Amino acid sequence: MALVVAGVFVLAGCGRNSDGSRGTPVADAAYRTKTGAVNIYAEDGANNLAPAAARAVPMVYVPNSRSGTVTVIDPKTYQVVRTFPTGKVPQHVVPSYDLSTLWVANNSSNSLTPIDPVTAQEGTPVKVDDPYNMYFTPDGKSAMVIAEARRRIDFRDPRDMKLEQSLRVACKGLDHVEFTADNRYAIATCEFSGQLVKVDLATRSAVGYLTLDPDKFTNFIPRQISRLLSRRKAANARMAALMSVPSMPQDIRSSADGSKFYVADMKEDGVFVVDPSKFERIGFIHTGVGTHGIYPSRDGTKLYITNRGSNSIAGRPHGPGSISVLDPLTDKVVANWPVPGGGSPDMGDVTADGKELWVSGRYDDEVYVFDTSTGQLTHRIPVGHEPHGLCVWPQPGRYSLGHTGNMR
């Protein structure tokens, strides 16, 4: 039975655990520490590389969306090794579930370019419809291609990428995904409708939608869209409509114990805190202008949050970009690392040893390297036009759930 409450569409009972209780479901035994506590990042500790990952040559792969290229950087020398062409608008570099391949998601070319991480060489592209981003089901049986423009999640065979099943969603701008600690559900952000969608992985169906800021949407959307569309030419109408929303969720990541999800919101300049079991908003934390990416520290006790310095998907260089450091236990920002002279930190990764945070400078055509012990920006490396979802490889963990390295 469907219900609509305070801007939330849910199915009756979907907020309960299998035993009928409410709250965060218990994670599987592999996520438990010696004390019995749940820690989904327990296998992601510093330098805890799986054999497949340990064979890789350490490199940083930077997809340059507007250049149609990937820049390869040596993380030891901070020098660009080479830049190679991909398809049009490469968005993210995604480690495969089994850690054997890095996939470049060529959004506008409808293709994935494979990279062999052992040789750092690219292979023959594979045709895939509208790959903005890609994830993998926790059992490794399916790839989940985020077909943003199609409003679909396409479940595909992770080896040959043949289509198995498509799930069309009733929200706009599918972007990023996180998985509940019990591996039963995926929750995805919908950038252009200010929502989250919760997906039952067993039935591959959408079981709920959550509007993150329903009060603002009620008062904002009809008036603002009408005003913007009436004063802009038809060629710009679509962009005006996309941006004329008060809430634009981007990345989404779980706390180590799985009890809270954090949702970066580019328009609201902070992160929403969501109970993934009840599928309810439970808080909001201000971080900085254009909040975008979220990355756990190697021990899972901190979240590094990128603030892109712009509330627009067409930002300008040298904005007030920064990194916020969040303590998930207290939900307090404990540090803020500005980009000297301005910048646009977007997507990236923490290094295998946990000592550095690498992020793309989306509107400044560069890559930033931060020292995680001091918060200092140590390197700015020029790359192609509009770098996006860069991947530092290898990373610790048993397997990859996708994106630029959501490791478990």
C-alpha positions in Angstrom: 0.0 0.0 0.0 1.4 3.4 -0.9 1.3 6.4 1.4 2.3 10.0 0.9 3.5 11.8 4.1 5.3 15.2 4.3 6.6 15.0 0.8 7.6 11.3 1.1 6.2 8.5 -1.0 6.6 5.2 0.8 5.3 1.7 0.6 3.7 0.5 3.9 6.2 -1.5 5.9 9.3 -0.7 3.9 10.8 1.1 6.8 10.8 -2.1 9.0 13.5 -4.7 9.4 12.8 -8.3 8.7 12.0 -8.9 12.3 9.4 -6.2 12.3 11.5 -3.7 14.3 12.4 -0.2 13.2 15.8 1.3 12.8 18.9 0.4 10.8 19.0 -3.3 9.7 21.9 -5.3 11.1 24.8 -5.7 8.6 26.2 -9.1 7.7 29.0 -10.7 9.8 31.7 -9.5 7.4 31.0 -5.9 8.5 31.3 -6.6 12.2 34.4 -5.7 14.3 35.8 -7.8 17.1 33.5 -6.0 19.5 30.4 -6.8 17.4 29.9 -3.3 16.2 28.9 -2.7 12.6 31.6 -1.0 10.4 30.9 -1.2 6.7 34.4 0.3 6.1 36.2 -2.3 8.2 38.0 -3.8 5.2 39.0 -0.3 3.8 41.8 0.3 6.3 45.0 1.9 5.2 46.9 -0.3 2.7 44.6 -3.2 3.1 44.7 -4.1 -0.6 43.1 -7.2 -2.0 45.4 -9.3 -4.2 43.7 -8.0 -7.4 44.2 -4.4 -6.4 47.8 -5.0 -5.2 48.8 -6.0 -8.7 47.8 -2.6 -10.1 50.4 0.1 -10.9 49.5 3.1 -8.7 48.0 5.8 -10.8 45.4 8.5 -10.7 42.9 8.6 -13.5 41.2 11.9 -14.3 38.2 12.0 -16.8 38.2 15.4 -18.5 34.5 15.7 -19.5 34.7 18.5 -22.0 38.0 17.3 -23.5 36.9 13.8 -24.1 40.1 12.4 -22.5 41.5 10.7 -19.4 44.7 12.1 -17.8 46.9 9.6 -16.0 49.0 11.0 -13.1 51.8 9.3 -11.2 50.8 9.8 -7.5 54.5 9.5 -6.4 55.9 12.2 -8.6 52.6 14.2 -9.1 53.5 14.3 -12.8 51.1 13.7 -15.7 52.2 10.4 -17.4 49.9 10.7 -20.4 46.5 11.7 -21.6 44.5 9.5 -23.9 41.2 10.0 -25.8 37.9 8.3 -24.7 34.4 8.8 -25.9 32.5 12.1 -25.5 31.9 13.5 -22.0 33.7 10.9 -19.8 32.1 11.4 -16.3 33.6 8.9 -13.9 36.3 6.3 -13.7 34.8 3.3 -11.9 36.6 0.3 -10.4 34.8 -3.0 -11.3 33.4 -5.2 -8.5 36.2 -7.7 -8.9 38.9 -4.9 -9.0 40.2 -6.2 -12.4 39.1 -3.3 -14.6 38.6 0.5 -14.4 35.6 1.6 -16.5 35.5 5.1 -18.0 31.8 6.2 -18.3 31.6 8.0 -21.6 28.2 9.6 -21.1 27.6 11.2 -24.5 29.2 8.4 -26.6 27.0 5.7 -25.0 30.1 3.7 -24.2 32.4 2.4 -21.4 36.2 2.4 -22.0 38.0 -0.3 -20.0 41.4 0.3 -18.4 43.7 -2.5 -17.3 45.0 -1.2 -13.9 48.0 -3.6 -14.1 49.3 -1.9 -17.3 47.4 1.5 -17.1 46.4 1.0 -20.7 43.0 1.4 -22.2 41.1 -1.1 -24.2 38.2 -1.3 -26.8 35.1 0.6 -25.7 31.9 -1.3 -24.9 28.5 0.1 -26.1 26.3 1.0 -23.1 23.3 3.4 -23.2 23.8 6.7 -21.4 26.4 5.8 -18.7 26.6 8.8 -16.4 27.8 6.7 -13.5 28.0 3.0 -12.6 27.7 0.9 -9.5 27.5 -2.8 -8.6 25.1 -4.8 -6.6 26.7 -5.9 -3.3 26.6 -9.6 -4.4 28.6 -8.7 -7.5 26.1 -10.3 -9.9 25.0 -7.1 -11.7 26.4 -3.7 -12.8 24.0 -0.8 -12.2 24.5 1.7 -15.0 23.0 5.1 -14.0 21.4 6.2 -17.2 20.6 9.8 -16.0 19.1 11.3 -19.1 16.9 8.2 -19.5 15.7 8.2 -15.9 16.8 4.6 -15.6 19.0 2.2 -13.6 20.1 -0.4 -16.1 21.1 -3.7 -14.5 23.8 -5.3 -16.7 26.1 -8.4 -16.7 29.3 -7.0 -15.1 31.5 -9.0 -17.5 30.1 -8.2 -20.9 27.7 -5.4 -20.0 24.7 -7.0 -21.7 21.4 -5.6 -20.5 19.5 -7.7 -18.0 16.8 -5.4 -16.8 15.9 -1.7 -16.7 14.3 0.1 -13.8 12.7 3.4 -14.7 12.4 5.9 -11.9 9.9 8.7 -11.3 12.5 11.4 -10.5 14.9 13.5 -12.5 18.7 13.5 -12.6 19.8 10.2 -11.2 23.4 10.7 -10.0 24.9 8.8 -7.1 24.1 5.7 -5.1 24.8 4.2 -1.7 23.8 0.8 -0.2 22.3 -0.1 3.1 24.4 -2.0 5.6 22.3 -5.2 5.1 22.8 -5.0 1.3 19.1 -5.1 0.7 18.5 -1.6 -0.6 20.2 1.0 -2.8 19.4 4.7 -2.3 20.0 7.1 -5.2 20.1 10.8 -5.5 17.9 12.6 -8.0 19.6 15.9 -8.7 17.0 17.8 -10.7 14.0 17.0 -8.6 15.5 17.3 -5.1 14.7 13.7 -4.2 16.1 10.3 -3.2 14.8 7.1 -4.5 15.0 3.8 -2.6 15.4 0.6 -4.6 14.8 -2.9 -3.4 17.6 -4.9 -4.9 15.8 -8.3 -4.6 12.8 -7.2 -6.6 14.7 -4.4 -8.5 11.9 -2.0 -7.9 11.5 1.5 -6.5 9.9 1.3 -3.0 10.0 4.9 -2.0 10.8 8.5 -2.9 11.9 11.2 -0.4 11.8 14.9 -1.2 14.6 16.4 0.8 13.2 19.9 1.3 9.4 19.7 0.5 8.5 23.0 2.0 11.0 24.9 -0.3 9.7 23.0 -3.3 6.1 23.9 -2.5 6.8 27.6 -2.4 9.6 27.8 -5.0 9.2 25.7 -8.1 6.0 27.0 -9.8 6.8 30.6 -9.3 10.6 30.4 -10.1 10.3 28.1 -13.2 7.5 30.2 -14.6 9.5 33.4 -14.2 12.7 32.0 -15.6 11.1 30.3 -18.6 9.2 33.4 -19.5 12.3 35.6 -19.7 14.7 33.2 -21.4 14.9 32.0 -25.0 13.7 28.5 -25.8 17.3 27.3 -26.3 18.0 28.0 -22.6 14.6 26.9 -21.3 15.8 23.4 -20.4 18.8 24.6 -18.4 16.7 27.2 -16.6 14.2 24.6 -15.6 16.9 22.2 -14.3 18.6 24.8 -12.2 15.3 26.4 -10.9 15.1 24.1 -7.9 16.0 24.8 -4.3 17.6 21.5 -3.6 20.1 19.5 -5.8 21.4 16.3 -4.1 24.7 15.0 -5.4 26.8 12.4 -3.7 25.5 10.1 -1.0 27.5 8.1 1.6 26.8 6.0 4.7 28.2 6.4 8.2 30.4 3.5 9.2 27.6 1.8 11.3 25.1 2.2 8.5 22.6 4.1 10.7 22.8 7.4 8.8 23.2 8.4 5.2 24.7 11.8 4.3 23.5 13.5 1.1 25.6 16.4 -0.4 23.3 19.1 -1.7 24.8 21.6 -4.2 22.0 24.2 -3.8 21.6 24.0 0.0 25.4 24.2 0.7 25.5 21.3 3.1 24.6 17.7 3.7 21.2 16.3 4.6 21.2 13.5 7.2 18.8 10.6 6.3 17.7 7.5 8.2 18.1 4.9 5.5 15.7 2.4 7.2 12.8 4.7 8.0 13.7 6.7 4.8 13.3 10.0 6.6 15.3 13.2 6.8 16.7 13.6 10.3 19.0 16.6 10.0 21.0 19.0 8.0 24.6 20.2 8.3 26.0 23.3 6.6 29.4 22.8 5.0 30.2 25.2 2.2 29.2 26.6 -1.2 28.2 24.0 -3.7 28.5 20.8 -1.6 29.2 17.9 -3.9 31.3 14.8 -3.0 31.7 12.7 0.2 34.6 10.4 1.0 35.3 8.4 4.2 38.7 8.4 5.8 40.5 5.1 5.9 39.3 4.4 9.5 35.8 5.6 8.7 35.8 8.1 11.5 35.7 11.2 9.3 33.9 12.2 6.1 35.7 14.5 3.7 33.1 16.7 1.9 33.9 18.7 -1.2 32.3 22.1 -1.6 32.5 23.0 -5.3 32.3 26.7 -4.8 29.2 27.2 -7.1 25.5 26.4 -6.9 25.4 25.9 -10.6 26.2 23.0 -13.0 28.0 25.7 -15.1 30.2 27.2 -12.5 33.1 29.7 -12.9 36.8 29.3 -12.0 38.3 30.4 -8.7 35.1 30.1 -6.7 35.0 29.7 -2.9 35.8 26.0 -3.0 36.8 24.1 0.1 36.9 20.7 1.9 34.8 20.2 5.0 35.8 17.5 7.5 32.7 16.0 9.2 32.6 13.8 12.4 29.7 11.3 11.8 29.5 10.6 15.5 28.7 14.2 16.4 27.5 15.4 13.0 29.8 18.4 13.5 32.2 19.9 11.0 35.6 19.7 12.7 37.7 21.4 10.1 37.5 23.3 6.8 40.2 23.4 4.2 39.9 26.2 1.7 41.5 26.2 -1.7 43.9 29.1 -1.7 43.0 31.6 -4.3 39.7 29.8 -5.0 38.8 26.6 -6.7 36.2 24.0 -7.5 36.8 20.6 -5.7 34.5 18.0 -7.1 35.0 14.3 -7.1 37.9 12.1 -6.1 39.3 9.6 -3.6 41.5 9.1 -0.5 44.8 7.4 -1.2 45.4 3.8 -0.1 47.4 4.9 2.9 44.8 7.5 3.8 47.4 10.3 3.8 46.1 12.3 0.9 42.8 13.4 -0.6 42.8 13.8 -4.4 39.9 15.7 -6.0 39.2 17.2 -9.4 38.9 21.0 -9.8 35.8 20.9 -12.0 35.8 24.5 -13.2 39.5 25.2 -12.9 40.9 22.4 -15.1 43.2 21.1 -12.4 43.5 18.4 -9.7 44.0 19.2 -6.0 45.9 17.1 -3.5 45.3 17.7 0.2 47.3 16.4 3.1 44.7 14.8 5.3 46.8 15.3 8.5 47.1 19.0 8.1 44.4 20.0 5.6 47.0 21.8 3.5 46.7 21.9 -0.3 50.0 20.4 -1.4 49.7 20.2 -5.2 47.6 21.7 -8.1 48.1 19.7 -11.3 46.8 21.0 -14.6 44.6 18.6 -16.6 42.0 18.8 -19.3 38.8 20.7 -19.5 36.2 20.1 -16.7 37.8 17.1 -14.8 35.1 15.2 -13.0 35.0 11.7 -11.3 38.7 10.9 -10.8 39.8 7.6 -9.4 42.9 7.0 -7.3 43.9 3.4 -7.8 44.5 1.0 -6.1 42.3 1.3 -3.0 41.8 -0.9 0.0 38.8 -3.2 0.2 37.5 -6.7 -0.8 35.4 -5.4 -3.7 34.1 -2.2 -5.3 30.5 -1.1 -5.3 31.3 1.4 -8.0 31.5 5.2 -8.5 35.1 6.3 -8.1 35.7 3.6 -5.4 33.0 2.9 -2.9 34.9 0.1 -1.4 33.8 -2.6 1.1 
